[in-house]
Amino acid sequence: MDYRGRFAPSPTGLLHFGSLVAAVGSWLCARHAGGRWLLRMEDIDPPREVAGSADAILAALPAFGLVADGPVLRQSQRSDAYAAAFARLRALDAVFPCWCSRSGLAASGLHRDGRCTSPPDPDREPAWRLRTPDIEIAFDDVLQGPQRQNLRETAGDFVIRRVEGLYSYQLACVVDDAHQGITEVVRGCDLLDSTPRQIHLQRLLGLPTPRYLHLPLALDAQGRKLSKSAQALPVDPADPLPALRRALDFLGQPVPTDAADAPGMLAAALRRFDPARMPQRSGCFVI
């Protein structure tokens, strides 16, 4: 099967170093396999979006030599596809409406009942949750090794469609990975625990399961993920080489010393790219 990889940022701010690591890592893996590298903008959660950040991220990537093999897929334009997948789950009786409040669940832990334990409220819309069976999902991560998770104990009956009518990241991601024909998902380790939920959804919907490779996270001096850190300053598209060098070094790859521009640096890095050099553990990156 032809290799297809992707980079799928969320428009919650400008491109920062942690996101650049994920972009460069996924690009190197795709090009190393002789495959295609696609882009997807995960703009499915308007309340969390920062105005203008989607266009800013897409404009910044080419400055770092990262050019996709096709048009950008925008999740904000894919609601019909998510609605069709949701309808399929309803037909399977795999989801249920839920009026449980967040405060109520916070007191009792995860929702694991397979049905709503609160009375229906005719004055407000419910969320819709997936009935999560008491099963273990196992998979081999290309970088992080064997993974195993009890879905009910870890994730519980997780939300598929929110009260506002917005579809969840888990559902949209699964539907779009299948739509784009993604064969390997290369992304940050912060999404490692989402993978069993996505595999379960893929099985329910009859969708293929890609390989997964979860990259280490760039952390600040306090061990926080950069996207949630005050140190998560945006990288500079006007001066891309310093950030590219740091990203390659963070990924354990030799850093070209004689590249004149970003495309040249990536081309040189690709010639020497060795996936076995990539570190498993997240590391500290201090600006």
DAFENWO-V328279 format. One record per residue. N is the residue number from 0. SS is DSSP state (hx for helix, st for strand, lp for the rest). PHI is phi in radians with two decimals (none if undefined). BURIAL is 1 if it has 16 or more other ideal C-beta (glycine too) atoms within 10 Angstrom, else 0. Layout:
n: (N N)
ss: (SS SS)
phi: (PHI PHI)
burial: (BURIAL BURIAL)
This chain:
n: (0 1 2 3 4 5 6 7 8 9 10 11 12 13 14 15 16 17 18 19 20 21 22 23 24 25 26 27 28 29 30 31 32 33 34 35 36 37 38 39 40 41 42 43 44 45 46 47 48 49 50 51 52 53 54 55 56 57 58 59 60 61 62 63 64 65 66 67 68 69 70 71 72 73 74 75 76 77 78 79 80 81 82 83 84 85 86 87 88 89 90 91 92 93 94 95 96 97 98 99 100 101 102 103 104 105 106 107 108 109 110 111 112 113 114 115 116 117 118 119 120 121 122 123 124 125 126 127 128 129 130 131 132 133 134 135 136 137 138 139 140 141 142 143 144 145 146 147 148 149 150 151 152 153 154 155 156 157 158 159 160 161 162 163 164 165 166 167 168 169 170 171 172 173 174 175 176 177 178 179 180 181 182 183 184 185 186 187 188 189 190 191 192 193 194 195 196 197 198 199 200 201 202 203 204 205 206 207 208 209 210 211 212 213 214 215 216 217 218 219 220 221 222 223 224 225 226 227 228 229 230 231 232 233 234 235 236 237 238 239 240 241 242 243 244 245 246 247 248 249 250 251 252 253 254 255 256 257 258 259 260 261 262 263 264 265 266 267 268 269 270 271 272 273 274 275 276 277 278 279 280 281 282 283 284 285 286)
ss: (lp lp lp st st st st lp lp lp lp lp lp lp lp st hx hx hx hx hx hx hx hx hx hx hx hx hx hx hx hx lp lp lp st st st st st st lp lp lp lp hx hx hx lp lp lp lp hx hx hx hx hx hx hx hx hx hx hx hx lp lp lp lp lp lp lp lp st st hx hx hx lp hx hx hx hx hx hx hx hx hx hx hx hx hx lp lp lp st st st st lp lp lp hx hx hx hx hx hx hx lp lp lp lp lp lp lp lp lp lp lp lp lp lp lp lp lp lp st st st st lp lp lp lp lp st st st st st st lp lp lp st st st st st st hx hx hx hx lp lp lp lp st st st lp lp lp lp lp st lp hx hx hx hx hx hx hx hx hx hx hx lp lp lp lp st st st st st hx hx hx hx hx hx hx hx hx hx hx hx hx hx hx hx hx lp lp lp lp lp st st st st st lp lp st st lp lp lp lp lp st hx hx hx lp lp lp lp lp st lp lp hx hx hx hx hx hx hx hx hx hx hx hx hx hx lp lp lp lp lp lp lp lp lp lp lp hx hx hx hx hx hx hx hx hx hx lp lp lp hx hx hx lp lp lp lp lp st st lp lp lp)
phi: (none -1.12 -1.28 -2.36 -2.01 -2.75 -2.12 -2.31 -1.34 -1.79 -1.45 -1.80 2.84 -1.29 -1.09 -2.03 -1.07 -1.06 -1.21 -1.09 -1.02 -1.12 -1.14 -1.15 -1.07 -1.20 -1.11 -1.07 -1.09 -1.15 -1.20 -1.08 -1.49 1.23 -1.91 -1.75 -2.13 -1.97 -2.07 -2.43 -1.69 -1.58 -1.70 -1.78 -2.22 -0.91 -1.06 -1.66 -1.36 -1.78 -0.95 1.47 -1.27 -1.06 -1.15 -1.16 -1.10 -1.14 -1.29 -1.35 -1.00 -1.05 -1.11 -1.66 1.42 -1.77 -2.06 -1.36 -1.66 2.56 -1.20 -1.27 -1.62 -1.87 -1.13 -1.11 -1.84 -2.07 -1.09 -1.11 -1.16 -1.21 -1.11 -1.16 -1.15 -1.09 -1.07 -1.11 -1.13 -1.12 -1.11 -1.44 1.00 -1.66 -2.23 -2.57 -1.31 -2.43 -1.85 -1.10 -1.47 -1.11 -1.14 -1.14 -1.23 -1.09 -1.35 -1.87 1.66 -1.17 -1.46 -2.28 -1.56 1.30 -2.80 -1.32 -1.72 -1.83 -1.19 -1.00 -2.00 -1.17 -1.61 -2.57 -1.29 -1.52 -1.45 -2.06 -1.97 -1.46 -1.23 -1.71 -1.33 -1.48 -2.31 -1.80 -1.83 -2.12 -2.73 -1.80 -1.36 -1.01 -1.81 -1.53 1.49 -1.07 -2.24 -2.58 -2.53 -1.41 -1.13 -1.17 -1.25 -1.64 -1.81 1.16 -1.38 -1.47 -1.30 -1.84 -2.33 -1.39 -0.96 -1.29 1.60 -1.40 -1.45 -1.31 -0.99 -1.04 -1.21 -1.09 -1.08 -1.10 -1.09 -1.34 -1.07 -1.20 -1.07 -1.50 1.19 -1.18 -1.76 -2.52 -1.69 -1.93 -2.71 -1.33 -1.17 -1.14 -1.81 -1.05 -1.34 -1.40 -1.06 -1.03 -1.10 -1.22 -1.10 -1.08 -1.11 -1.02 -1.15 -1.09 -1.57 1.20 -1.82 -1.21 -1.80 -1.33 -1.27 -2.24 -2.38 -1.83 -1.37 -1.11 -1.64 -1.48 -2.03 -1.50 -1.12 -1.65 1.43 -1.63 -1.03 -1.04 -1.11 -1.90 -1.95 -1.14 -1.52 -1.39 -1.23 -1.17 -1.31 -1.81 -1.11 -1.32 -2.46 -1.36 -1.11 -1.03 -1.19 -1.10 -1.05 -1.14 -1.15 -1.11 -1.13 -1.06 -1.45 1.36 -1.79 -1.05 -1.72 -1.04 -1.84 -2.07 -1.33 -1.59 -2.63 -1.12 -1.02 -1.15 -1.14 -1.14 -1.09 -1.17 -1.13 -1.13 -1.10 -1.92 -1.16 -2.35 -0.99 -1.16 -1.41 -1.16 -1.32 -1.42 -1.48 -1.19 -2.36 -1.54 -2.23 -1.99 -1.28)
burial: (0 0 1 1 1 1 1 1 1 1 1 1 1 1 1 1 1 1 1 1 1 1 1 1 1 1 1 1 1 1 1 0 1 0 1 1 1 1 1 1 1 1 1 1 1 0 0 0 1 0 0 0 1 1 0 1 1 1 0 1 1 0 1 1 1 1 0 1 0 0 0 0 1 1 1 0 0 1 0 0 1 1 0 0 1 1 0 0 1 0 0 0 0 1 1 1 0 1 1 1 0 0 0 0 0 0 0 0 0 0 1 0 1 0 0 1 0 0 0 0 0 0 0 0 0 1 1 1 1 1 1 1 0 0 0 0 1 0 0 0 1 0 1 1 0 0 1 0 1 0 1 1 0 0 1 1 1 1 1 1 1 0 0 0 0 1 1 1 1 1 1 1 1 1 1 1 1 1 0 1 0 1 1 1 1 1 1 1 1 1 1 1 0 1 1 1 1 1 1 1 1 1 0 1 1 0 1 0 1 1 1 1 1 1 1 1 1 1 1 1 0 0 0 0 1 1 1 0 1 0 1 1 0 1 1 0 1 0 0 1 1 0 1 1 1 1 1 1 0 1 1 0 1 0 1 1 0 0 1 0 0 1 0 0 1 1 0 1 1 0 0 0 1 0 1 0 0 1 0 0 0 1 0 0 1 0 0)
